[in-house]
Amino acid sequence: MIRAIVFDMGGVLAHEQVGRARLAEFDQMLGWERGSLVQHLYSGPAWIAYSTGAMDGDDYWATVGAPLEASLPPDFVEFKDNFWGATLDLATVEMAWRLNQHYRIALLSNATPLLSQHLMQDPHFQDLFEVVVISAHVGMRKPDPAIFHFTAQLLDLPLSSCVLLDDKLRNTRAAEAEGMLAIEHRHATTSERVLRRLGVRLD
């Protein structure tokens, strides 16, 4: 029986197109291929260390961001926060609140400690999540199987009673391999359709 819905943040509850578009402009200024800065900032050893709590934000930025500051506009420094410029997917947030009437709701995000500040400040999320798991606070990241088990333990539920909504196939596959139901999220409408097929109540 499904008893909990576990949401990812980026690409599910929030969209990052505005920030990614600005980074693409910076790519052009640097003469880099489009998408290079996203990879430079948000993958690799420094990002993994920052998003698992092994490196603080200042050291992370000194490694990957500060060397580029002289070549880019001042707002480049905002991208120490990978959710800078993010906008809520209000359709998915609304769906989460409908699900909250019948199920326990959790957040599971590969993110830095800055996400905690966003959640505390945003009224859309007040009292929505029973459990919040942010990779930087727990020292592990999706698709590490341990983080799915950890989330289920906090909910005091078996993984088979939880459904993950995540925009990355590697994460949904890893969750499913551990016995968790998972949906590769693209849009609230399509995810709602899959949830209904699983017998989840949304009304």
Steps between C-alpha positions, in 0.01 A plus 500: 500500500633844406526724804756768407594710199861616483574806286825621348545879490687610184316395186194393699377758750716775352627586154847633435459629144565866588831425666602254231425757230724751676778243527465435128563872442812470713610199294486720192702775671768247592498339156387174657251254358145550625444305821867498596458724803217288636731201487794698637307631799260218580692181435846377586683455832446850643125493440466151641697605808289816547169320449592227748622737769868414458586855377353834598364752254799733512749223422275365226477839332873566538558178308253528212356852491747761621755434222236603244363811673732744324374380160127519577238752621453553876185287519709190426572475874131425561555154352668379815134421571395248235135600552565866421234619258288188554122532475242273656309255285169605646308214337725245671493688831120504483501126428723444804251683719214286368704188573570636846134446588543123472874419515815592685714737293880507501769695319816325380743730321863503397568853618713728715405641841361805317191300407401487866490880503280508190255255656480695824427822312249376243137495616409246231682232698392585854388176672503306172789262574499257787858401419770705326819329383762728345819332386731758657347432842517122484832445319365297208339567165262335260543254335677346802257229617568594861323835467175334392513264796583792731196694379271201551642447849419861592146439378497170693374325187626225271634623167222312324248740660671808352483658155786719377444782249835598349601651167818292459478148365810387690323585826169334416681186384709488817189541716315227312797266542453536877129420484364855493238608249630785284377736231727689263333839533456723197179688575233499768238373256698194394614418853142531626390255231762246611414550866134430429598180316683397816178550696609824666220734612526861383146620569 
